[in-house]
Amino acid sequence: LSLSELGGAHGPNLCFLDLTSDPDRAVALIGELLVVQPTMKIVVLLSSKNPDTIVRAMRQGAVEFLVRPFDPEQFDHAFARLASMHRNDGGASMTGKVITVIPAKGACGATTLATNLGQHYKRVGFKKILLGDMDPLTGTLSFLMKLRSNYSFVDALSRSGSMDADIWKGIVTQQGTLDVLLAPDTVNEGLHELRDASSIADFARGFYEVVVFDTGTVYGEWNLTLARRSDDVLLVTTNELPALQAAQRAMDYLEANQVQRSRIRLVVNRYDKEHGLGREVIETALHCDVFHLVPADYDGVQRALMEGKPVPPNTNFGKSLTQLGDRLAGRPAGAAPAEKKTSALSGLFSLFTRSSSK
């Protein structure tokens, strides 16, 4: 059975992995398994409590550990913790859709897009939605939404081994059916060293219908763990040349770090075909399809930001976000009209020479 055959809706959701015979290979296999089946829980079997091996396995995504000689008490505690990862307030479990929004470079509008995407799912009737600010250094979701909380995702990380529905509800900030997980208000020591967000992503998937994570950058283990755990990675760019070059580098980086290209959705924000590059030029230069175009709508977006409210759905931006949200949720939506071919601009493609053919 190949790894690719494990994935999909009917793939396994629990794996026991023996680290005794070849620990290095087994630790590497954890990440490979989670690439094809992100919702799978991996329980590691150890011959002894080796702290270095345990830390390495946790960073790759293992969620539980059993140490020989196994006994019933060990199993009881391990499976109680596994069950708590999938428990919601009704006692049932769900497998939600996880969307991570990542800017190709700064000032592409990724946080605005993520915020309004979460609000869209609230508006169209989803009952359990999480909007998470997972940017430990420059997270601005609390500022944009005019929210304050004594808790942040750091508190969720510190309680990951004992997380349940009651603890989680005390950490998030509720706005009706939308739960918001905020970043820390201040940059404390150690935040720049965070490496593993998988415990938050895994718990959220089992607790919500839709999860939207906002991140600050594509780079680093912290952001990679979110991308690897996501159904869709929205890579947000503009149609300006520096942003598109950054998008190319970001896609190469994600692919090189076990994020499948099929999960990466290129979203061009603030799109104006009269300024910057056209859709066909972008697709040819980057060797990928543009998943969605979000039109430039400065007045509508800025007015909403000043008021701390979502962009109204009747604006150009709001209508486009509705289409994007429906596509990601698998709802029927009108196809975007084909755009007329524009000039490829002499010498443009030389700026996008790929390191390997796609």
N, C-alpha and C positions, 0 to 999 in steps of 0.2 A: 504493500500500500504506500503510495507516494504521499508526501506532505500536502501537495495541492489537492488531493482527494479528500482531505480531512475537513476542508472548509465548507461553508454554506450553512443554511438554516438547520439542516439535519445532522450537522457534524457533532462530534463529542463535546461535552461541556465540562468534563473532568478527566484529568490525566495524572497518573502516578508515574513519576520519573525517578529512576534509580541512579544516584550519583556515585555509587560505590566503585564501579569498575573503571569508568573513564570520566572523572569529574569535569575536565575541561570541555570535552565534547558534549557532555550532558548539559552544562551551563549554557553553551552556545545554542544548543537545540531548543532551549526554552524560548528564546527570541524568535527562532524560526517557526516554532509551533504557533506562537501568538500572532505572527504575521498572517497566517492562513486561517486562524480561528481565534479572533481577538477576545471572544467571550469565554474561552475555555479557562478553567481554574486548574493550575498546575500545583500538585502536591509533591514535594521532593522527599525522597527516601535517603536517609543518611546512615552511615555506619557509626558516626560519632558526631558530637557537637563541635564542628569546626567553624569558628566565627567568620573566617575569611570566605569559606565556601558559601556559607549562609548569606552573607552580604552580597556576594557576586550573584547568587541565584535570585535574591530579592530584587536587585537592580535590573535583572533581565525580565522579571515579571512573575516569579514564583510567589504563591500566596500562603502556602502552609508547608510545614516541615514535620516529618516523622523520623524519630531516631531509634535505631535498634538498641536493645530488644523492644519490639513493639508490644504494647499492652492495651487493654480495653480503655483505660482512662485517657491515654494519649489520643486514641481514635475518637472518643466522645468529645474531647475538647476541640480537636481539629475540625470535626464535622459540625459542631455547634458554631464555630467561627465561619466556616464556609456557608452555612445556612444563613447567617446574619448578613452576609454580603448581598444576598438576593431578597432580603425581606423588605416589604414596604409596609405602610401603615394598615393595609388590609390583610396582612399576613400572606399574601400571594406574591409571586415573583413575576417580573416582566423582562423582556429583552428590548430595551429602548434603542433608539437610533442616536449615535454619537457623532456630532459634527464639530470639527475643530477649525476655527478661522485663523489663518496665519497671514500676516502681511509679507509681501515679497521684499519690501523695504519700508522704512518709516514714512508716515504721512500718506499712506495709500487709502486710509479710511476703513481699515479692517475692523476696528472696535465699533465704529458707528454701524457698520454692516451687521456685526455679530449681535449688537444690542437690539437692533430693529428686527433681526431674524427671530430672536427669542420672543420679542413682543408680538410678532406675526403669528407664531404658533399659539400664543395665548389668545389672540383675537379670533382665530378661526376655530377655536373650541377644543384644543388639546387640554386635557385635565391635569397632566403632571409634566411640567417643563422645568428644566434647570438652565439658567444662564450663568456661566462661571467665568470669572476674571482670573485667569491662570498666569498672569504676568506678574512675577514676584517683585520686579524692580520698578516698573513704570505703569502699573495697572491704573486705569482711569475710569473704570466702570462706575465706581461709587460717586465720582464727580459728575459724570454724564447723567446718571440717573438720580442724582441728589439723594443718595442713601448713606446711612451711617450704621455701623455695626461694631460691636466689641469683638467680633469673631471673624476669622478669615479661613482660607483654605489651609493655612498652617495648623489651625486647630483640628481640621479634619485629618491632616497627615499624622498628627500626634496621637489621635485616637483610632487610627486605622485598624489596629488589632482588636479593638473592642467596639467598633462602630455598629450602631443599630439605628432604627428609625427615630427614636426619641432624641438621641444625641445629635443626629443629623439635623433634625428640625430646630434644635437650639443653635446650630451653627449658621444655617442659611437665613437669609432675610426674605420674608414672604411678601409678595405683591399679588394677592389673589391666587390664581392657579400658577403663577410664575414664581419660582424660587430663585434667588440670586445668591451665589457664592462669591464673596468679595475677596480681593487681594488685600494684603496687610496695608494699613494706613501709612506706616513708616518703613523705611528700608533698614531692617535690623541685621545684625551680624549673622552670617550663614545663609541668607536668602539667595545670594549669588551662587551658592554651592548646591542648591537643590538639584536632584538628579532624577527622581522617580515619582511621577504623578499617577502611576498606574492604579494605585489603591483607590484614589478618588474617582478615576474614570470607570473602574470596574463596579464600584458601589453605585455610582450614578446610573450606569446602564441598567442595573437591576431595580432601580427605584423610580425611574422616569420613563415617559413615552419618548420624549425628545430631550437631548442634551446638547447645548451649544456652548463650546469653550472658546474663549478669546485669549490668544497668546500674543506675546510681544515680538517674537522672532521665530524663524524656522530652525535656528541653530541651537545645539546643545542637547544633552541627554534628557533634560526635563521636558522640552518641547517634543523631542522624538518619541518619548513614551506616550504622550497624548496622541500624536499622529498615528502611531502604530495601533493604538486602541480605538481609533475612529473608523466609522463606516465611510465618512466623506471628509476629506481635507480640502477646505476652500482656500486656495492660494490667491490672495487678493493683490492685484496690481492696478496700475493705471496704464493708459496707452502711450505714456511718455517713454522715450528710449532708455533712460537710466533704470526706470522701474521694470521694464521688460527684460533688460539684461540681468537685473537682480532676480527676476522670476525664473529665468533660465537656470541660473546658478542654484536657486532654491530647489527646483525640481530635480536637478542632478544630485543634490545633497540628500534629498529625501529618498530617492531611489537607491543611492549608495548605502543608505542606512535602513534598509528593509521596510520601506514604505512603498507599497506597490503603486505603479503609475496609474493603474485603473481606479485607485481611490482618490487621486489628486484632481480637483476640479478648478480649472483656471477661471477666475472671475475678474473681469475688467471693470473697475469702478470709475465713476466720474467720466464715463465714455462720451466723447463728442467727436464724431467722425470728421468735423471740420478742423479739429486741432489734434495733433498727434497721429498715431498710426491707425490704419483701418483694420477691421477684423481679419480679412484674408491675409494681409501682410503679417499680422501678429501670428496667426496660425502657421503660416509658412516659415516664418523666422524661428519660432519656438518648436516646430515639429509636433504640435498638439492642437487639439480642438479648444476653442474658447467655450467654456461651459455656459457662461451667462455674461451679458453686458448690462451694467447698471448705469443708466444715463446720468450725465451731469445735472444736478438740481441744487445749485448752491443756496438759493433763497429758501427753498423748502427744508433742506437739511439744517441750515444755520438757525432758522426760526425755531425748529424743534429742539435743537441742542441748547439754545438759550433758555428755553422753557423747561428743560429736563424731561421732555416727553418724547414718545416715539414719533417718527415722521408719519403724518397722516397717510392712509392708504390711497387717498384720491390724488396725491401728488405723483409726479413722474417717478421719483425714487420709490415711493410707497407701492405703486403699481408693479414696478420691476421686482421689488422684494417679495411681493405676493407670488409672482411667477416663479422666482427662485425657490421660495419656501415650498411651494406646491411640487416643483420638480424633485426636490430633495426628499420630500415625503412620499413620492410616488403618486401624487395626485395628477389627473389630467390637466394640462395647461396648454394655452395656445403657443404654437411654435413661433419663435422670433422670425421676423421676415428676413429673407436673404438680403445681404448687402451687396451693392454693386462693387465690382472689383475696382480697387484703386491702384495708383502707381506704386510699384514696389520700391521706388527710389533707388537710383543707381548707387551701388556699393553698400546698401544697407545690410544685406545678408552676410557680408564678410564679418560684421560685428557679432554675429550669432553662430560662429563656427562651433560645432559640437565636438566634444572630445571623443564621442563614439556615435556611430550611426544608429538611428532609431528605426 
